[in-house]
């Protein structure tokens, strides 16, 4: 099977941001690349990978970073080299990117549905003897369908499954211990094809109009439910060759996850599936992690650094109090929050002469244009504008190649994504 190599990337001017002509020695601030441009800052990326790996080691947790955040094999490799136990994905197409990247332990944090998806997993397992596949189940029907497809495809060994815990009005997952036990019985009935590996839940869906304290109560209740499920379903289980998995999300509620993980760690292998930590952001996750640090104390939660920046030009100042900036919905995350203006850099000025943009904000987006208000009197046409992003998952998927830059914005590498 041909694998994606670490340097398996060819640049062309049809890649967004890449100029016409042969690759050169490029610097973002020297106007060497097309704007808009999403950049990945090497120092911050390396820091985040290292501190999360160390925090998990310190707490005795396994880390299976959620690969759907970046869909970027070079980042997967760096996470695994730092000690990650596996890479998590959300579906079989994403799992195939991991397979082609030589990753041999993949956790699909979702139910696997359909003949084609199961056949692809089985085909990969036949070709790669040490490929270890995990996925989720939350109903008797899911288990029976998965088993039928595995049987039809001739799986060479069982797929490992985690029983997913859920809550009313949330997403997938069993809604009661009784339902979970029925699912567990069905898994045991198909033991030749499916192997019970543990339990799973995702606390990041917690939301409430009652404010942050009510959200925390939801998170605590949910995590307690996952732990109760794990304890109930594994009571008296003696046939597992190793401790079952207890897997939860992470990132948004790291303080709460750490508490329940330490409680579970005496009986289970605790697996966190944090994804957005790897680049962090200037919006949603910055606020979430700051809140977790305030609740638990600075030392109890890792310190992450925003690693993604979106660069563009101020291209028009058509009306008082408004600037039009040269990025839009095709270039940035906008599903949760709009980009956050950080600073402007006039003309060819060095980074030391950047202009802070406190009070400025992006108010709306078109496909290729952004509307900025506030601090407009500090801007001129042609200024370079640096914005932070909120929610990395929907920033990465706008870019097929992303330059990795050093602290002086010299391009040191290019990372390709596979969305």
C-alpha positions, 0 to 999 in steps of 0.5 A: 500500500502506498503511504503518504510520506512526510514530504509528500507535498508538491506546491503549485499556484493553484494551491491557495496562497502559493505564488506562480513559479518555482518554490522559493525562500518565502516570508509572509511579511515580505509579501512573498505569498498571496493573501488571504493566508492562513499560517501555522506558527511552529513555536506555538504548535510545538509547545501545545503538542509538548505540554498536552503530552506531558500533562497526560503523562503526569495524570496517567492518561492516554491521549488519542488526539482528534484528527478531524480538527486538522486532517493533517498527517504531519501533525498526527505524526508529531503527536504520536512521536510525542507519545499519543496512544492513537489518532481519533477520527469521526468517520471511515473516510478520515480513518483512511487518511490515517491508514494511508499515513501509516497510523496503526491504532485508530479510534473512530469516535462514532458509529460505523454505518454501511457496507462500504465503510465496514468493507474499507476497514476490513480491507485495510485490516487484511492488508495491515496485520497490526492495524487496530480499529476502535469504534462506538456502538449505542444500540443493539441494532448498531451492533448487529448491523456492524457484525453482519457487515464484518461477517460479510467482508470476512474480517480477519480479526474483531473490531474493538468497540466502546459503548457510548453514553449519551444524554436526552436531547444530546447527540448519539449514545445510550440513554440508560444503564439498562440500554447499555447492558443490552448493547453489551450483551449484543456485543458479547453475542458477536464476540468472534467479530466484535470485541468489547473494549470499554466505554466512551462519552463526549462532554463537549455538547453541554449547553444551557441558557442557564449560564456557565454554572448550569453548563458545569452541572451538566458536564459533571452529571454527564461524566458521572454517568460515563463513570457509572456506566463503566463501573456497571458494565465492567463489574465482574468482567474477567475475560478482558486481556487488559483494563477497559478503556474509559474515553472522554473528550477533553479541551473545553472542560479539562479540569472536569475531565481531569477529575473524573479521569483520575477517579477512573484511572485506578480501574480503567485506561483513561483516553482523552480525545482532545483535538483543538488543543493542538493549535488552540485559538483566540476565541472559543477555546481560549475562553474555555481553557481560561475558565478551566484554569480559573476553576482548577488553578493555573497549574492544573490545566495546561497553558496553550498558545494560539498557533493559527493566524489569518493574514489579509489586506485592508483593501477598501475604506469606502464608508466612515468607520468601516474597512473591507478586508480581503478574506471571507467565508471561503477562508476562515472559521465562522460557524461559532465566532468571526475572526478576531483582529489582532493587529495591523502592519502598515506597508513594509513595516517590521513586526515591531511597528505593528498597530494594535487593534483593540476595539476592532471587530469583524462584524460580518462576512461575504464569500471573499470579503470581511467587514471591520468596524472600530479602530478604522482610523488606524488603518490605511489601504494596503495595510496587512491585517492579522486576525486570530481565529475561533474554532480551529476545526472549521479554519483548517478545512478551508485550506489544502496547504498551510505554511508553517512559519517561524517567529519571524514569519519565514516559511519553514514547511508546508502542511497538506490537509485531507478534508 
